Amino acid sequence: MRIVLQRVSRASVTIGGRVAGAIDRGFCLLAGFAHSDTAAEVAWMAEKVSGLRLFPDEAGKINLGLAEVGGALLVISQFTLYGDASKGRRPSFVDAARPETAVPLYEAFVAALRARGLRVETGEFGADMLVEIHNDGPVTLILERTA
């Protein structure tokens, strides 16, 4: 499982001209899944994301988490995180999980974040989405957990 996390001042996802999800302060997560990913990777990642302290405290030190700042999450499925462009000009996506594997993992990840008391907005798995991200900082992390 691979996540690109961006701390945002706001983010939204639009599908077919309608806003499907939007948040103000929080994290935008681009989430990709590999063939070998299981519930264990999902649980680990949900715990990791929900516990990260990436917001400044009153002294300006990055020391506060999502819950402490009233932040939310926008979670977007992104199979292209497993794209391999090392050969040729067209990336290969053979390492990305097929939808029958990835959809249940994506849904479990969203549910695990919500179970931790976080507000979670989403895109739509497999849809053509327009994602607007206002990266705050900028702060961007790549998180990965493999089976």
Backbone bond lengths (Angstrom), bond angles and torsions (degrees), N, CA, C in turn:
res aa  C-N    CA-C-N  psi(-1)  N-CA   C-N-CA  omega(-1)  CA-C   N-CA-C  phi
1 M - - - 1.447 - - 1.520 107.90 -
2 R 1.301 114.65 135.09 1.460 120.69 -177.20 1.526 108.89 -131.08
3 I 1.333 115.01 133.72 1.468 121.29 -180.00 1.519 108.68 -127.12
4 V 1.321 116.19 135.08 1.458 121.38 164.12 1.520 104.82 -105.17
5 L 1.329 115.59 116.17 1.454 122.82 -177.13 1.511 108.62 -107.66
6 Q 1.330 115.47 129.04 1.455 119.86 173.71 1.523 108.78 -124.30
7 R 1.349 115.30 130.06 1.458 119.63 172.41 1.523 106.02 -74.27
8 V 1.332 116.18 130.14 1.456 120.10 -174.29 1.526 111.83 -127.03
9 S 1.322 114.48 151.64 1.466 120.13 169.35 1.520 108.87 -85.45
10 R 1.340 115.35 -26.51 1.462 122.28 171.49 1.525 108.14 -168.11
11 A 1.330 114.70 156.05 1.465 120.79 178.30 1.521 108.24 -156.92
12 S 1.320 115.31 152.06 1.466 119.44 178.22 1.515 109.75 -151.64
13 V 1.332 114.45 161.27 1.452 120.88 175.58 1.526 107.67 -131.21
14 T 1.324 115.31 131.05 1.455 122.53 -179.53 1.522 108.82 -116.88
15 I 1.321 115.75 132.59 1.463 122.15 179.32 1.515 107.91 -127.45
16 G 1.315 116.63 121.14 1.464 120.41 178.66 1.519 113.49 57.01
17 G 1.324 117.37 35.86 1.455 121.79 176.88 1.531 115.12 85.37
18 R 1.350 118.06 -3.59 1.470 120.19 178.05 1.520 109.56 -114.37
19 V 1.330 115.64 142.53 1.453 120.78 177.46 1.526 107.78 -75.22
20 A 1.325 115.71 116.52 1.472 121.32 -178.52 1.519 111.67 -88.89
21 G 1.327 116.98 -28.25 1.448 121.49 179.88 1.511 110.10 -161.16
22 A 1.332 116.12 145.22 1.462 120.44 179.73 1.523 109.16 -153.83
23 I 1.329 115.06 143.35 1.463 121.06 175.97 1.521 109.04 -136.47
24 D 1.309 114.96 161.38 1.452 120.51 168.08 1.527 106.47 -97.10
25 R 1.283 119.46 -130.01 1.469 123.24 -176.80 1.533 111.72 -55.15
26 G 1.318 115.65 132.34 1.459 119.59 179.07 1.506 112.08 161.79
27 F 1.343 114.58 -148.98 1.457 122.13 179.12 1.518 109.82 -121.19
28 C 1.320 116.03 137.12 1.454 121.44 166.66 1.521 105.78 -100.69
29 L 1.326 116.04 125.14 1.458 122.00 -178.30 1.517 109.84 -113.52
30 L 1.322 116.72 121.63 1.454 122.17 169.91 1.511 104.87 -96.66
31 A 1.337 117.30 118.12 1.466 122.11 -169.80 1.520 111.50 -116.59
32 G 1.336 115.52 125.63 1.456 121.53 176.52 1.512 110.73 -122.62
33 F 1.319 115.61 149.57 1.462 121.65 -176.72 1.519 109.83 -126.62
34 A 1.335 114.95 142.43 1.460 122.08 177.83 1.526 109.47 -103.17
35 H 1.328 116.52 166.31 1.470 122.44 -179.04 1.518 112.83 -55.29
36 S 1.324 116.29 -37.99 1.467 120.95 -173.32 1.532 113.65 -85.79
37 D 1.315 118.86 -3.29 1.463 120.50 -177.53 1.527 111.66 -66.17
38 T 1.330 114.43 145.73 1.461 121.89 -178.88 1.527 109.01 -134.63
39 A 1.323 115.36 -177.15 1.460 121.50 176.84 1.527 111.21 -59.81
40 A 1.322 117.97 -28.98 1.468 121.33 179.91 1.526 111.29 -63.68
41 E 1.326 117.17 -42.57 1.463 120.34 178.29 1.524 110.42 -66.40
42 V 1.325 116.27 -40.35 1.468 121.33 179.45 1.527 110.32 -61.46
43 A 1.323 117.38 -47.12 1.469 121.57 -179.06 1.525 110.85 -63.63
44 W 1.330 116.82 -43.40 1.458 120.88 178.80 1.518 110.90 -60.48
45 M 1.341 116.27 -45.94 1.463 120.52 -176.93 1.526 111.24 -67.12
46 A 1.321 117.78 -40.24 1.464 120.49 178.42 1.526 110.11 -61.81
47 E 1.318 116.62 -41.71 1.470 120.67 178.18 1.522 110.54 -65.07
48 K 1.322 116.74 -43.47 1.467 121.46 -179.59 1.522 110.92 -61.70
49 V 1.326 116.89 -51.70 1.466 121.31 -177.51 1.525 110.95 -62.16
50 S 1.318 117.00 -45.91 1.463 120.27 -175.90 1.529 112.16 -67.12
51 G 1.326 117.75 -22.61 1.454 120.63 -178.68 1.511 115.81 -98.15
52 L 1.324 117.37 -6.39 1.469 119.39 -177.69 1.522 111.53 -64.97
53 R 1.313 114.98 138.11 1.460 121.70 177.65 1.523 107.73 -108.51
54 L 1.321 115.77 98.92 1.467 120.67 -174.75 1.527 113.57 -125.82
55 F 1.334 116.91 11.28 1.464 120.35 -179.84 1.521 109.63 -111.84
56 P 1.336 117.32 143.90 1.461 119.77 -178.12 1.527 112.77 -72.35
57 D 1.332 114.81 142.98 1.463 120.34 173.86 1.533 108.62 -87.24
58 E 1.337 116.97 -170.88 1.467 120.68 -176.97 1.524 112.45 -64.13
59 A 1.329 117.81 -20.55 1.458 121.56 177.83 1.526 112.17 -92.21
60 G 1.331 116.90 0.07 1.458 120.82 179.85 1.516 114.02 86.62
61 K 1.329 117.26 2.43 1.465 121.30 179.43 1.533 109.53 -84.13
62 I 1.324 117.06 135.02 1.466 120.70 178.49 1.521 107.23 -69.77
63 N 1.354 114.74 100.99 1.448 119.47 -169.60 1.525 113.86 -146.76
64 L 1.337 118.33 -0.05 1.464 121.02 -175.88 1.525 111.25 -114.76
65 G 1.327 115.05 146.40 1.458 121.31 178.75 1.519 112.19 -97.94
66 L 1.317 115.08 177.66 1.467 122.09 -179.29 1.523 112.48 -54.50
67 A 1.316 117.00 -49.92 1.461 120.75 -176.71 1.527 111.20 -61.24
68 E 1.328 117.06 -37.28 1.464 121.19 -177.36 1.523 113.26 -70.02
69 V 1.326 117.10 -24.22 1.468 119.83 -179.56 1.526 112.07 -107.46
70 G 1.345 116.64 4.32 1.463 119.81 -178.13 1.507 112.48 68.29
71 G 1.321 116.71 31.83 1.461 121.97 -176.87 1.519 112.89 -81.13
72 A 1.317 115.11 165.24 1.460 122.78 -179.31 1.526 108.92 -129.18
73 L 1.322 115.37 174.75 1.462 122.17 179.78 1.522 110.53 -124.72
74 L 1.320 115.76 140.29 1.457 122.17 167.96 1.521 105.47 -116.14
75 V 1.338 117.09 115.50 1.457 122.15 -175.67 1.525 109.25 -109.62
76 I 1.319 115.19 122.23 1.462 122.94 -176.95 1.528 109.10 -120.55
77 S 1.323 117.47 125.67 1.463 120.28 175.75 1.527 108.93 -71.00
78 Q 1.334 115.92 138.99 1.460 119.36 -177.28 1.521 111.00 -150.45
79 F 1.338 115.83 89.31 1.462 120.31 -178.88 1.524 111.62 -64.19
80 T 1.336 117.87 -22.11 1.466 120.29 -177.74 1.525 112.62 -67.72
81 L 1.338 118.24 -10.13 1.468 119.88 174.79 1.524 110.86 -64.42
82 Y 1.320 116.89 -18.89 1.461 121.36 176.60 1.524 111.89 -103.16
83 G 1.320 116.63 21.75 1.456 120.65 175.92 1.518 111.16 -74.71
84 D 1.324 116.29 138.89 1.464 122.46 178.35 1.524 107.95 -115.62
85 A 1.331 115.72 111.08 1.457 120.89 -179.28 1.525 111.55 -109.17
86 S 1.331 116.90 24.37 1.462 120.28 -176.92 1.526 113.14 -71.75
87 K 1.327 116.95 -22.81 1.463 120.80 179.49 1.517 109.29 -125.75
88 G 1.306 115.29 141.43 1.456 120.54 176.06 1.518 113.37 67.25
89 R 1.331 115.02 -163.21 1.464 120.97 -176.28 1.516 113.09 -111.92
90 R 1.314 115.93 -9.25 1.462 120.15 -179.82 1.522 108.54 -114.62
91 P 1.337 117.49 121.03 1.468 119.27 -178.18 1.523 112.28 -63.61
92 S 1.310 114.85 150.19 1.463 122.11 173.16 1.528 107.55 -100.06
93 F 1.311 116.03 139.76 1.458 120.89 -179.87 1.530 111.50 -116.84
94 V 1.321 116.86 25.09 1.463 120.55 -176.79 1.527 112.77 -65.85
95 D 1.332 118.14 -21.49 1.461 120.58 179.50 1.524 112.83 -81.23
96 A 1.330 117.87 -14.25 1.464 121.61 178.87 1.525 110.08 -77.06
97 A 1.322 114.94 139.92 1.467 119.72 178.19 1.518 110.30 -64.73
98 R 1.319 116.41 144.25 1.462 121.80 175.29 1.526 108.24 -70.82
99 P 1.321 117.63 157.23 1.466 120.72 -177.02 1.522 114.80 -52.99
100 E 1.322 118.05 -37.26 1.470 119.46 -178.37 1.536 112.07 -63.94
101 T 1.329 116.96 -23.02 1.464 121.95 174.72 1.525 110.89 -94.41
102 A 1.322 116.50 -44.78 1.461 121.79 -172.85 1.531 113.54 -70.03
103 V 1.329 118.46 -39.01 1.471 120.35 -176.95 1.530 111.65 -60.10
104 P 1.344 119.64 -50.21 1.467 118.32 178.34 1.533 113.04 -61.66
105 L 1.335 117.56 -34.97 1.462 120.30 178.27 1.527 110.83 -68.00
106 Y 1.311 116.63 -42.69 1.466 121.80 177.46 1.530 110.35 -60.51
107 E 1.319 116.44 -47.68 1.465 120.32 179.88 1.533 111.29 -63.89
108 A 1.320 117.33 -37.73 1.467 121.21 177.98 1.530 110.76 -66.89
109 F 1.321 116.75 -37.23 1.461 121.24 178.64 1.530 110.25 -64.38
110 V 1.316 116.89 -47.27 1.469 121.21 178.11 1.527 109.97 -60.52
111 A 1.325 117.19 -44.60 1.463 121.22 179.84 1.531 111.18 -63.28
112 A 1.333 117.62 -39.44 1.461 121.45 179.89 1.525 111.23 -65.69
113 L 1.312 117.38 -36.97 1.467 120.67 176.65 1.523 110.65 -67.59
114 R 1.324 116.36 -43.34 1.471 120.35 178.80 1.527 110.77 -64.56
115 A 1.323 117.06 -36.18 1.468 121.35 179.53 1.524 111.34 -63.95
116 R 1.321 117.13 -19.90 1.463 121.35 177.61 1.529 111.18 -89.50
117 G 1.329 116.33 10.66 1.458 121.21 175.77 1.513 114.93 83.30
118 L 1.318 117.41 13.76 1.460 121.01 -178.83 1.528 111.38 -93.24
119 R 1.328 115.65 145.97 1.465 120.45 173.11 1.522 107.56 -80.39
120 V 1.333 115.87 125.54 1.462 121.14 -176.24 1.523 109.34 -127.57
121 E 1.319 115.45 125.47 1.464 123.05 171.44 1.525 106.81 -107.76
122 T 1.326 116.44 155.89 1.463 119.20 -177.75 1.520 111.53 -138.56
123 G 1.314 112.85 165.82 1.448 120.91 166.52 1.519 107.14 -89.79
124 E 1.314 115.61 -149.82 1.467 121.42 179.10 1.516 107.72 -131.45
125 F 1.312 116.58 121.01 1.451 121.20 -176.31 1.535 109.99 -54.35
126 G 1.319 116.69 128.86 1.457 122.69 176.05 1.519 115.84 80.71
127 A 1.331 117.27 -4.44 1.467 120.02 -178.58 1.527 110.38 -80.99
128 D 1.324 115.52 158.47 1.459 121.85 171.33 1.524 105.62 -82.54
129 M 1.323 116.55 110.25 1.465 121.41 -171.68 1.522 110.94 -117.08
130 L 1.312 114.61 146.32 1.457 122.44 171.65 1.524 106.05 -107.35
131 V 1.338 116.32 111.87 1.459 121.47 -176.19 1.523 108.68 -106.25
132 E 1.318 115.41 125.78 1.456 121.22 177.08 1.525 107.64 -109.07
133 I 1.329 115.58 120.80 1.457 121.68 -175.84 1.527 108.56 -124.48
134 H 1.326 115.88 123.92 1.462 121.33 173.98 1.523 106.62 -105.22
135 N 1.342 115.01 87.79 1.457 122.32 -176.02 1.523 108.75 -65.44
136 D 1.325 115.90 125.64 1.452 123.23 -176.58 1.514 109.21 -99.56
137 G 1.300 116.74 113.88 1.464 120.59 177.17 1.525 113.01 133.73
138 P 1.293 119.82 -71.71 1.456 128.55 -1.20 1.528 112.29 -76.43
139 V 1.314 114.97 144.29 1.457 122.47 174.48 1.525 107.55 -124.22
140 T 1.316 116.22 118.12 1.469 122.45 179.63 1.519 108.62 -138.43
141 L 1.340 115.53 132.09 1.460 121.63 176.20 1.528 109.75 -126.95
142 I 1.320 115.72 148.39 1.461 121.15 170.55 1.519 106.20 -110.29
143 L 1.322 115.98 121.01 1.463 122.63 -179.31 1.517 108.29 -114.05
144 E 1.324 116.07 136.16 1.461 118.63 -179.12 1.521 110.16 -142.18
145 R 1.313 114.47 141.41 1.465 121.62 175.16 1.516 106.06 -141.49
146 T 1.316 116.55 122.57 1.458 120.43 179.84 1.511 109.73 -112.76
147 A 1.321 113.71 151.20 1.476 120.22 -179.27 1.497 111.32 -68.15
